Structure formats: structure tokens, C-alpha cells
Amino acid sequence: MNSTSKAIFTKGAPSPVGPYSQAVLAGGWLYCSGQIPLDPKSGKLVGNGDIEAETRQVLSNLKSVLEAGGTTTSRVVKTTIFLVDLKDFEKVNSIYSETFMNGTSPARACIEVSSLPKGAKVEIDCIAWLGNN
């Protein structure tokens, strides 16, 4: 990290499972690492394979990181959703829209992957603009 970027950390989201920051603040932008459905307190996967419960936890974790970085979901401009099974798309999309359909919806990609860390079924990352708070 240099003087124009800052690592963001919050106890409201799980600690990273690898050598990365929960988010990095750089030049008025917040780059959030992907969140999986880990409980921030226990570090354990939640949902027991229920894609809806997993998605809600992922979004809760992501909101905590955004808040720690000084912004909100309404300032998210880009997301990426990683799904182990694209058949879960409609369920994930329904829950996602509860969070990100407030004004201009973010640009988005949704990708099916063979696996995710800790056996998660969904992961979401994002980029948010801090703007003039």
C-alpha cells in the first residue's frame, strides 16, 4: 500500500481467508474483495447449503465492508457475482435486487465457477464510489 491507498478492515465482516484486504480505498473509490457467507464472529459458513441464506449473509458482510469504507450500497457502481451453480441465479438475483435496486442499479457480471472458498455457493465483490459524502 502507498500513501494514496488504504486497507479497510471491519469486525462486521469475516476476516480474509487469504493474503488480501477486505477492501482498499484508493482515489475516492472503494474496491471490495469478494465476500462469502461466513459469519463474522465465528468464521463459519452459514446457510447449510441454502443459497438464499448464503446470499443474505454475503450481502450483510459486503454492507459492513462498505460502511467501514465510508460508503453505502447506493454508491456501488459494479458488482461481480460468482455462483457454483447458475441454476441458483433467480434466487440470488431476487435477494440481490433487495439491496441494489435503490436508484441506478450497478453494472454487473455473474459467473458460474467450479468451486468457492470454504465450500460456499455464492461470492460477491464490488466497487463503490465515495463521492462527496
C-alpha positions as CSV (number, residue, x, y, z in Angstrom):
1,M,0.0,0.0,0.0
2,N,1.1,3.5,-0.7
3,S,0.0,6.9,0.7
4,T,-2.9,7.1,-1.8
5,S,-4.5,3.8,-0.8
6,K,-5.7,2.5,2.5
7,A,-6.7,-1.0,3.6
8,I,-10.2,-1.3,5.1
9,F,-11.0,-3.7,7.9
10,T,-14.1,-4.2,9.9
11,K,-15.1,-6.8,12.5
12,G,-18.6,-6.6,10.9
13,A,-17.4,-8.9,8.1
14,P,-15.3,-12.0,8.3
15,S,-11.5,-11.8,8.3
16,P,-10.0,-12.6,5.0
17,V,-9.2,-16.2,4.3
18,G,-6.1,-15.3,2.4
19,P,-3.5,-12.6,2.0
20,Y,-5.8,-9.7,1.0
21,S,-7.7,-6.8,2.5
22,Q,-11.5,-6.7,2.9
23,A,-11.4,-3.6,0.8
24,V,-8.9,-0.9,-0.4
25,L,-9.8,2.8,-0.5
26,A,-8.0,4.5,-3.4
27,G,-8.7,7.8,-5.1
28,G,-12.3,8.2,-4.0
29,W,-13.1,4.6,-4.8
30,L,-13.6,1.6,-2.6
31,Y,-12.6,-1.8,-4.1
32,C,-14.3,-4.5,-2.0
33,S,-12.9,-8.0,-2.1
34,G,-15.4,-10.9,-2.6
35,Q,-17.4,-11.8,0.4
36,I,-18.6,-15.4,1.0
37,P,-21.2,-16.4,3.6
38,L,-19.0,-16.6,6.6
39,D,-20.4,-15.5,10.0
40,P,-18.1,-12.6,11.1
41,K,-18.0,-13.7,14.7
42,S,-17.5,-17.5,14.3
43,G,-15.8,-17.5,10.9
44,K,-18.0,-20.5,10.0
45,L,-20.0,-20.9,6.8
46,V,-23.7,-20.1,7.3
47,G,-26.8,-21.4,5.4
48,N,-26.1,-25.2,5.3
49,G,-26.2,-25.0,1.5
50,D,-29.3,-22.8,1.4
51,I,-28.4,-20.3,-1.4
52,E,-30.9,-17.7,-0.1
53,A,-29.4,-17.8,3.4
54,E,-25.9,-17.7,1.9
55,T,-26.7,-14.7,-0.3
56,R,-28.2,-12.7,2.6
57,Q,-25.0,-13.3,4.7
58,V,-22.8,-12.3,1.7
59,L,-24.7,-9.1,1.3
60,S,-24.6,-8.4,5.0
61,N,-20.9,-8.8,5.0
62,L,-20.5,-6.6,2.0
63,K,-22.6,-3.9,3.5
64,S,-20.4,-3.9,6.6
65,V,-17.3,-3.5,4.5
66,L,-18.9,-0.7,2.5
67,E,-19.8,1.1,5.7
68,A,-16.3,0.7,7.2
69,G,-15.0,2.2,4.0
70,G,-17.3,5.2,4.3
71,T,-20.0,4.4,1.7
72,T,-23.2,2.5,1.1
73,T,-24.8,0.1,-1.3
74,S,-26.4,3.1,-3.1
75,R,-22.9,4.1,-4.3
76,V,-21.9,0.8,-5.7
77,V,-21.2,1.0,-9.4
78,K,-20.0,-2.5,-10.2
79,T,-20.5,-6.0,-8.8
80,T,-19.5,-9.4,-9.7
81,I,-21.4,-12.5,-8.6
82,F,-19.7,-15.9,-8.5
83,L,-22.1,-18.9,-8.4
84,V,-21.2,-22.6,-8.1
85,D,-24.5,-23.4,-9.8
86,L,-26.0,-20.9,-12.3
87,K,-29.4,-22.6,-11.6
88,D,-29.4,-20.5,-8.4
89,F,-29.3,-17.3,-10.4
90,E,-33.0,-16.4,-10.0
91,K,-32.9,-16.9,-6.2
92,V,-29.7,-14.9,-5.8
93,N,-31.0,-12.2,-8.2
94,S,-34.2,-11.7,-6.2
95,I,-32.2,-11.2,-2.9
96,Y,-29.6,-9.1,-4.7
97,S,-32.3,-6.8,-6.0
98,E,-33.5,-6.0,-2.5
99,T,-30.0,-4.5,-1.8
100,F,-29.0,-3.0,-5.2
101,M,-32.2,-1.7,-6.8
102,N,-32.1,1.6,-5.0
103,G,-31.7,4.2,-7.8
104,T,-29.3,3.3,-10.5
105,S,-28.5,-0.4,-10.5
106,P,-24.8,-1.2,-10.6
107,A,-23.2,-2.7,-13.6
108,R,-22.8,-6.4,-13.0
109,A,-21.3,-9.7,-14.1
110,C,-22.5,-13.1,-13.0
111,I,-20.1,-16.1,-13.5
112,E,-20.5,-19.8,-12.8
113,V,-17.4,-21.2,-11.1
114,S,-16.4,-24.8,-10.2
115,S,-15.9,-24.0,-6.5
116,L,-15.5,-21.2,-4.0
117,P,-13.5,-21.0,-0.7
118,K,-14.8,-22.9,2.3
119,G,-17.5,-24.7,0.1
120,A,-19.6,-21.5,-0.3
121,K,-22.2,-21.5,-3.1
122,V,-22.0,-17.7,-3.7
123,E,-19.5,-14.9,-3.6
124,I,-20.0,-11.2,-4.4
125,D,-17.4,-8.4,-4.8
126,C,-18.0,-4.7,-5.7
127,I,-16.6,-1.3,-6.5
128,A,-18.2,1.8,-4.9
129,W,-17.7,5.5,-5.3
130,L,-17.3,7.5,-2.2
131,G,-18.1,10.8,-3.9
132,N,-18.9,13.9,-1.8
133,N,-20.2,12.4,1.4
